[in-house]
């Protein structure tokens, strides 16, 4: 199970879904980067700064997405 399977993303302004991009999976707005990659890395113990560097995404965006995911998690801790 993905770390983000039970996260509801519609209220997160940094995340969007597009039917033709990543099979409609939630992505970082304006990119093709699946949000699952960010949240899964954090769930596996990778730090926010390292994730930001690894995916070339502003650290503020990673922090906001992780915080959002933690606040919206259903049944599992990020």
matplotlib code that plots the C-alpha trace (Angstrom):
import matplotlib.pyplot as plt

x = [0.0, 1.3, 1.8, -0.6, -3.4, -5.8, -5.0, -7.7, -5.8, -8.5, -8.0, -4.2, -3.4, 0.0, -1.5, -3.5, -4.8, -4.9, -6.4, -3.5, -0.7, 0.6, -2.7, -4.6, -2.6, -2.1, 0.9, 2.8, 1.0, 2.7, 4.9, 4.6, 5.9, 3.6, 2.9, 3.2, 7.0, 7.3, 5.1, 6.4, 10.0, 9.1, 7.2, 10.3, 12.4, 13.9, 14.1, 12.3, 15.5, 16.8, 13.5, 13.5, 17.1, 16.4, 13.4, 14.5, 11.4, 11.4, 11.7, 8.7, 6.6, 7.8, 7.1, 3.6, 2.7, 4.0, 2.1, -1.0, -0.6, -0.2, -3.3, -5.4, -4.2, -6.9, -5.8, -2.1, 0.6, 2.9]
y = [0.0, 3.5, 5.8, 8.2, 5.8, 7.3, 11.0, 13.3, 15.9, 18.2, 21.0, 21.1, 23.9, 22.4, 19.2, 18.6, 15.7, 15.5, 12.5, 12.3, 12.8, 10.0, 8.1, 10.7, 10.3, 13.4, 15.4, 18.4, 21.3, 22.3, 19.2, 15.5, 14.5, 12.2, 13.4, 9.7, 9.9, 12.8, 11.4, 7.8, 9.0, 11.0, 7.9, 5.8, 8.2, 10.6, 14.1, 17.1, 18.8, 15.6, 15.1, 18.7, 18.3, 14.8, 16.0, 19.6, 21.0, 24.0, 22.8, 24.9, 22.8, 19.5, 20.7, 21.9, 18.7, 16.5, 18.7, 18.4, 14.6, 14.2, 16.3, 14.3, 10.8, 8.3, 5.3, 5.6, 7.9, 9.5]
z = [0.0, -0.9, 2.0, 0.4, -0.6, 2.0, 1.5, 0.0, -2.1, -3.5, -0.9, -1.4, -3.8, -4.6, -6.0, -9.1, -11.2, -15.0, -16.7, -19.3, -16.8, -14.6, -15.2, -13.3, -10.1, -7.9, -9.1, -7.9, -9.7, -12.9, -13.1, -13.9, -10.5, -8.6, -5.1, -4.0, -4.7, -2.2, 0.5, 0.2, 0.5, 3.7, 5.0, 4.5, 6.6, 4.0, 5.3, 3.8, 2.7, 1.0, -0.8, -2.0, -3.4, -4.9, -6.8, -7.4, -5.7, -3.3, 0.3, 1.2, -1.2, 0.2, 3.8, 2.8, 1.0, 3.9, 6.5, 4.4, 4.0, 7.8, 8.5, 6.0, 6.7, 7.3, 9.4, 8.8, 10.0, 7.4]

ax = plt.figure().add_subplot(projection="3d")
ax.plot(x, y, z, "-o")
ax.set_aspect("equal")
plt.show()
